[in-house]
Amino acid sequence: MLGLMQNQPLLISTLITFAERNHGDGEIVSRRVEGDIHRYTYRDLARRARQLANVLDGMGLQFSDRVASLAWNGYRHMEMYFGVSGSGRVLHTVNPRLHPDQIAWIVNHAEDQVLCFDMTFLPIVQAVHAKCPTVKKWVALCDADRLPADSGIPGLTSYEDWIGGAPGEYDWPTFDENSASSMCYTSGTTGNPKAALYSHRSTTLHAYAAALPDVMCLSARDSVLPVVPMFHVNAWGIPYSAALTGCKVVFPGPALDGKSVYELIEAEGVTFAAGVPTVWQMLLNHVQAAGLKFSTLGRTVIGGSACPPAMITAFQDGYGVSVLHAWGMTEMSPLGTLCTLKNKHLRMGRDEQMHILQKQGRAIYGVEMKIVGADGKEQPWDGKAYGDLLVRGPWILERYYKGESPLVKDEHGVGWFPTGDVATIDADGYMQITDRSKDVIKSGGEWISSIDIENIAMAHPAVAMAACVGMPHPKWDERPIVVVARRPGAEVTREELLAFYEGKTAKWQIPDDVVFVDAIPLGATGKMLKTRLREQLAGYKLPGL
Ligand code: AMP
């Protein structure tokens, strides 16, 4: 017997329709590429998303045709989130930090038909447009008077000219909720990038989940600043969860330096912000150097790379801002776990609480996870045993676009997505990443967590960023070294830093050496590029060898 409830498909258009009706005057504030602040409401956003949908219909774009964006976080980008997907097309968010050749490759692979870009990225578009034959329309996300006279891009139109004349009325189509809605290419460090193709169903369920109290806890009372980019994994789904909750949204545009982010937080009464550790470090540096305080910011989600415990304490003790450590992946839409305490932890001392809060967190309902050993057997949830982390759930990838299914089958024939991360899970379900499986360091048959070694170095006041890598050793197989970029003007010697490790980790895990560099190489999504780092260290020999 089937249930007798209404079977309404979960479609992205329903989110913006809901926001317009229930939170029509809810504010959306954006710092634009031009530098000024733009303000409007969900009502305006919904109307302009419908104008965009009309334009795409007018161009004769078919259901599931791809429309690409190359843009910062801003209101026009958010209109694309709803206008493109809502009308049945697929929004392909392109990461502008990729190499232009890679951008051309993914635009061709996705067969994008339209590409809308912020003027910051005009040089990229000038470099790639001739190599992208599927794109029949290039649109600059700017006012008509900002369009350069001679861009060299045939038929270039300003977004405002493009949608300006289209009607603001539009009936959002109804279709299968499993239809594709948006896509994002992974920033794979080897081989060609692979695309996760999200559906309306996966996106809507993820939006519900992201808003839960033990996840981002979003509400209509919040003012939310997504510093995480809309060009990578849909800014952790915040634009969708925002429409679902009616919160105020504040977009930082291209200005991601500490000063600009701080000023926006204060000016717009931001209560909640989300970003990767490197951006939050810039914010902390600015606030510390200028002796400032936050007057409204209460909580921040930090993820994408391991959040150093020193950053969690700096925010919490110095500024009363709670840090929620989050873990996820492009292939997971992206949220998988978030770290919040349980009721029984509230009676614990601060140090014990901190011990929990530095982990990557508990699974969100909708995400099942397990860790398996090299033999594929599940490892216990005891906080000690580690293994390859596998996940499954309705917003987790089944197969790559035009590609293979990476799923591995368990003994019951159930498919799990291998995350490539190595982790422990404790008895309360808190997962902690120790490494990417390819970065694991094995010394004398024992594993050393590079994240643990990095976190200790990052707690030193002179260290801006630290990367731990394994170096070949004839007796121990591998020994860790730590590569360090110092804060501008700060001093720390090799000996001082090695002494700093004493008592903080087992003696045999203390790195054999410290290598100072000007900067740690970062990939297109702000993560440390250990492959590049290893290339830079070619020829390096451990001391005494
Ligand atoms: P991406 O698909 O580019 O978002 O990268 C996903 C990968 O980033 C994960 O598989 C992890 O290796 C890493 N990652 C994301 N969040 C965290 C975190 N909180 N701690 C450690 N690693 C993380």
Residues whose N, C-alpha, C, O or C-beta is under 5 A from the ligand:
A	BS01	AMP	I302 G303 G304 S305 A306 C307 A326 W327 G328 M329 T330 E331 Q360 T419 D421 I433 R436 T525
